[in-house]
Amino acid sequence: MAGFDVATWTALGTWVLVIGTLIMMYWQTRWQQRLNSANALLTLRERFDSSPMRRARGRFAQHLLDSATDPPLLDVPRYFELIGSLTHQGALEERMVWSAFGGYVTAYYHRMREPVDYIGKWRKEWQDPLIFREFEWLHHRVERIDRQKLGDDYAKLMDTAVEAARILEAEVRHTEPVV
């Protein structure tokens, strides 16, 4: 221990302190990001459950269920496009988004693709392959988490067409916020 003098111990102690401080800062930053994500999701969920958005969701769901004409308003898919973009950029945590919006994302996306592929149609008509690309990305992430949560039972338990119809029919019935 002849080589360890006061200067060496001081340098070593300083490095331990620096590394400990960096670890603590990382931990605090990570928790702050999670809290910010949670707060943003609460705000987004409040907007999603507002009267105007419930009416828009009900009208859009009815059009998707009827499959008769192009939906006149695109507020709902644009909303999911925003959530997808925020999630893709890391501002919102995927699992929190899955918990708050997963069933809705799956239902609306599935029905926008089947039996009529509105997204494909709009991309072609508007000559823009990026139309609702973030919504599509979000759908794939939600589906991946569903598969992780359900494991081998995913194929047995998930009938997306039936689940989508059930959720959209509920959207049509409940166009006003629950008090």
C-alpha positions in Angstrom: 0.0 0.0 0.0 3.0 2.2 -0.3 1.8 3.5 -3.7 -1.6 4.8 -2.3 -0.9 8.2 -0.8 -3.4 11.0 0.0 -3.4 12.3 -3.5 -4.3 8.9 -4.9 -7.1 8.3 -2.4 -8.4 11.8 -3.0 -8.5 11.2 -6.8 -10.2 7.8 -6.3 -12.8 9.3 -3.9 -13.4 12.1 -6.4 -14.1 9.7 -9.2 -16.4 7.6 -7.0 -18.3 10.8 -6.1 -18.5 11.9 -9.8 -19.8 8.5 -10.9 -22.3 8.3 -8.0 -23.5 11.8 -8.9 -23.9 10.9 -12.6 -25.9 7.7 -11.7 -28.2 9.8 -9.4 -28.7 12.4 -12.1 -29.6 9.7 -14.6 -32.0 8.2 -12.2 -33.7 11.5 -11.4 -33.8 12.4 -15.1 -35.4 9.1 -16.0 -38.1 9.5 -13.3 -38.8 13.1 -14.4 -39.3 11.8 -18.0 -41.7 9.2 -16.8 -43.6 11.8 -14.7 -43.8 14.1 -17.7 -45.0 11.2 -19.9 -47.7 10.4 -17.4 -48.8 14.0 -17.1 -48.9 14.3 -20.9 -50.9 11.1 -21.1 -53.4 12.3 -18.5 -53.9 15.5 -20.5 -54.3 13.5 -23.8 -56.7 11.2 -22.1 -58.8 14.1 -20.8 -59.0 15.5 -24.3 -59.8 12.1 -25.7 -62.8 11.8 -23.2 -64.0 15.4 -23.8 -67.5 15.9 -25.3 -66.3 17.2 -28.7 -63.9 14.3 -29.1 -66.5 11.7 -28.0 -68.8 13.1 -30.6 -66.1 12.9 -33.2 -65.2 9.4 -32.2 -68.8 8.3 -32.4 -69.3 9.8 -35.9 -66.0 8.3 -37.1 -66.7 4.9 -35.6 -70.2 4.9 -37.2 -68.7 5.6 -40.6 -66.1 2.8 -40.2 -68.8 0.4 -39.1 -71.0 1.3 -42.1 -68.1 1.1 -44.6 -70.3 3.1 -46.9 -68.4 6.3 -47.6 -65.1 7.9 -46.7 -65.3 9.3 -43.2 -65.9 13.1 -43.5 -63.8 14.0 -40.4 -60.4 12.7 -39.6 -60.1 14.0 -36.1 -59.7 10.6 -34.5 -56.9 9.2 -36.8 -55.1 12.6 -36.6 -55.3 12.3 -32.8 -53.7 8.8 -32.9 -51.1 10.2 -35.4 -50.1 12.8 -32.8 -49.9 10.2 -30.1 -47.9 7.9 -32.4 -45.5 10.7 -33.2 -45.0 11.7 -29.6 -44.5 8.0 -28.6 -42.1 7.4 -31.6 -40.0 10.4 -30.6 -39.8 9.2 -27.0 -41.9 11.9 -25.4 -44.5 9.3 -24.3 -43.7 5.9 -22.9 -45.0 3.0 -25.0 -46.4 0.9 -22.2 -48.2 3.9 -20.7 -49.7 4.7 -24.2 -50.6 1.0 -24.6 -52.4 1.1 -21.2 -54.3 4.3 -21.9 -55.1 3.9 -25.6 -54.1 0.4 -26.8 -57.6 -1.0 -27.4 -58.7 2.1 -29.2 -55.6 2.2 -31.4 -56.1 -1.4 -32.4 -59.9 -1.0 -33.1 -59.6 2.1 -35.1 -56.6 1.1 -37.1 -58.0 -2.3 -37.9 -61.2 -0.9 -39.1 -59.4 1.8 -41.2 -57.7 -1.1 -43.0 -60.5 -3.7 -43.2 -62.9 -4.2 -44.9 -62.1 -1.0 -46.7 -58.4 0.1 -46.7 -59.0 3.8 -46.2 -55.3 4.5 -45.3 -54.1 2.8 -48.5 -56.8 4.6 -50.5 -55.9 8.0 -49.0 -52.1 7.5 -49.5 -52.8 6.7 -53.2 -55.3 9.5 -53.8 -53.2 12.1 -52.0 -50.0 10.7 -53.4 -48.5 10.8 -49.9 -47.1 7.5 -48.6 -46.7 9.0 -45.2 -50.4 9.6 -44.4 -51.0 8.2 -40.9 -47.6 6.6 -40.8 -47.1 7.4 -37.1 -50.6 6.0 -36.4 -49.5 2.8 -38.2 -46.3 2.7 -36.3 -48.2 3.1 -33.0 -50.6 0.2 -34.0 -47.6 -2.1 -34.6 -46.1 -1.2 -31.2 -49.4 -1.8 -29.4 -49.8 -5.1 -31.2 -46.2 -6.1 -30.2 -47.0 -5.3 -26.5 -50.3 -7.3 -26.8 -48.3 -10.3 -28.1 -45.8 -10.0 -25.3 -48.5 -9.8 -22.6 -50.5 -12.7 -24.0 -47.6 -14.8 -25.2 -48.7 -18.1 -26.8 -52.4 -17.3 -26.1 -52.3 -14.3 -28.4 -53.7 -16.1 -31.5 -56.4 -17.8 -29.4 -57.5 -14.8 -27.5 -57.2 -12.0 -30.1 -59.9 -11.8 -32.7 -59.1 -8.3 -33.9 -62.2 -7.9 -36.1 -64.6 -8.9 -33.4 -62.8 -6.8 -30.8 -62.7 -3.7 -33.1 -66.4 -4.0 -33.9 -67.2 -4.3 -30.2 -65.1 -1.2 -29.3 -66.4 0.9 -32.2 -70.1 0.0 -31.5 -69.5 1.1 -27.9 -68.0 4.4 -29.3 -71.2 5.0 -31.3 -73.4 4.3 -28.2 -71.4 6.4 -25.8 -70.8 9.7 -27.6 -71.0 11.7 -24.4 -68.5 11.5 -21.5 -69.4 9.2 -18.7 -70.1 11.3 -15.5 
